[in-house]
Amino acid sequence: MEGPLLVNGIAVVVFLLFIIQFFRLALRGDSKKELFLTLALWALGMAVWLVHNAFFNWGWDVYTYVPLVFALATFLLSVFGLLRLQKEEEPSKFQKEI
């Protein structure tokens, strides 16, 4: 029983850090790139955590599929947002900030 609690505890800490970083970036309003990267990493982390729990703890049901689809859609939208920003800016400036 300690294994799932440890994994879920680590996930809670990581997701709280992502939330803090997201709100810090959103309130500061400086870089859309950092905001999109934070969202993409959050979504990727959420998808990995959901798949892990589906295989080892919960099983596959609607309560796993719906958040997984949401996480994957958020990841794809963040990547498309980054690609759009890359087209709008100079490539050297875009990669320098990342």
Helices and strands as residue ranges (DSSP letters): H 2-28, H 32-53, I 54-58, H 62-88, H 91-97
